[in-house]
Amino acid sequence: MKEYFLKREGVIRLLSLIAITVSVFLDEPVLKVGLLVLGIGGLITLAWYRKQKVTLIIFCVLFVATLAVYYLKSIGTI
């Protein structure tokens, strides 16, 4: 699996960035968070396989921040 991800790194990175970009223009929160999680998850997977620790930490912080903001928005705090 690792070899497949590294072989198709450009395609996976492009699809992840497209998912993140499309989520910016959506109004429905569930779909927006779903695409953000999908895009950030793809970037986390690539960083994990390439052993890029700093990048992995940054993407994990973005992942947690996305889920935290969605939770706060869903309960009506934000």
C-alpha positions in Angstrom: 0.0 0.0 0.0 2.8 2.4 0.8 4.4 1.9 -2.6 1.0 2.6 -4.3 0.6 5.9 -2.4 4.1 7.0 -3.1 3.8 6.1 -6.7 0.6 8.1 -7.1 1.6 10.9 -4.8 0.9 13.7 -7.2 -2.6 12.5 -8.0 -3.5 11.9 -4.3 -2.1 15.3 -3.4 -4.1 17.0 -6.2 -7.3 15.3 -5.2 -6.8 16.1 -1.6 -6.2 19.8 -2.4 -9.3 19.8 -4.7 -11.4 18.4 -1.9 -10.2 21.1 0.5 -10.8 23.9 -2.1 -14.3 22.7 -3.0 -15.2 22.6 0.7 -14.5 26.3 1.0 -17.4 27.1 -1.4 -20.0 24.9 0.1 -22.7 26.1 2.5 -23.8 22.8 4.0 -21.7 22.2 7.1 -21.7 18.4 7.1 -20.6 18.2 3.5 -18.0 20.9 4.1 -16.5 19.0 7.0 -16.6 15.7 5.2 -14.6 17.1 2.3 -12.2 18.8 4.6 -11.6 15.6 6.6 -11.2 13.7 3.3 -8.7 16.2 1.9 -6.7 16.6 5.1 -6.7 12.8 5.6 -5.2 12.3 2.2 -2.4 14.8 3.0 -1.8 13.2 6.4 -1.5 9.8 4.7 1.1 11.1 2.3 3.0 12.8 5.1 3.0 9.6 7.1 4.3 7.5 4.3 7.0 10.0 3.4 8.0 10.3 7.1 7.6 14.1 7.2 7.1 14.6 10.9 6.6 18.4 10.9 4.1 18.3 8.0 2.3 15.5 9.7 2.0 17.5 12.9 0.7 20.5 11.0 -1.9 18.4 9.2 -3.0 16.7 12.4 -3.5 20.0 14.1 -5.6 21.2 11.1 -7.6 17.9 11.3 -8.4 18.4 15.0 -9.2 22.1 14.5 -11.6 21.2 11.7 -13.5 18.7 13.9 -13.5 21.1 16.9 -14.9 24.0 14.9 -17.6 21.7 13.4 -18.5 20.5 16.9 -18.8 24.0 18.2 -20.8 25.1 15.2 -23.2 22.1 15.5 -24.0 22.9 19.2 -24.6 26.6 18.4 -21.6 28.1 20.2 -20.2 29.7 17.0 
